Amino acid sequence: MVPVTIDSIRVSLISQHRLIVLKEQGGNRYLPIWIGAFEAEAITIKLQGAVLARPLTHDLLLRCINQLGGEVQRVVITDLRQDTFYANIYVRRNGEEIAIDSRPSDAIALAVRAGVPVFVADTVMEVAASEPDPSPWLEGPRREPRPEDMEPFREFIDSLDLDDLGG
């Protein structure tokens, strides 16, 4: 199992879905998973430390687990089948560990509330995670721009008619 942290939650400009990006701890691999807007909001609210007057669904679920004598131990993204991710929530109760099938988004929303780690199965990371490509702009040693590098920008700025901006 690969321990991960939540790197970011991103908004799609073309759908109601969000993308949660999990980052491998101690590594450079990232795992993007599409999630619903409500689950993204539930995760974001908790990560930002917002206090709400009433519990959200994931708060209620955690309270139920705790009041029934259980304790959330960890969350694991277990599988990827036909472009669908699967997860388990592991709960310890009366000395027994119970695996509860879950959508990854709900499992992660619960994990951030319970303060427990999130893991991804090695096979899932191998198939679905990726490392960012190094940018060609960042390769090589950094140097100050040369005057000739700045000439196109100077020409553009000099061509602007700024008299119209004064109103």
Secondary structure by P-SEA (a helix, b strand, c coil): cccccccbbbbbccccbbbbbbbcccccbbbbbbbcaaaaaaaaaaaaccccccccaaaaaaaaaaaacccccccccccccccbbbbbbbbbcccbbbbbbbcaaaaaaaaaaabbbbbbcaaaaacccccccccccccccccccccccaaaaaaaaaacccccccc
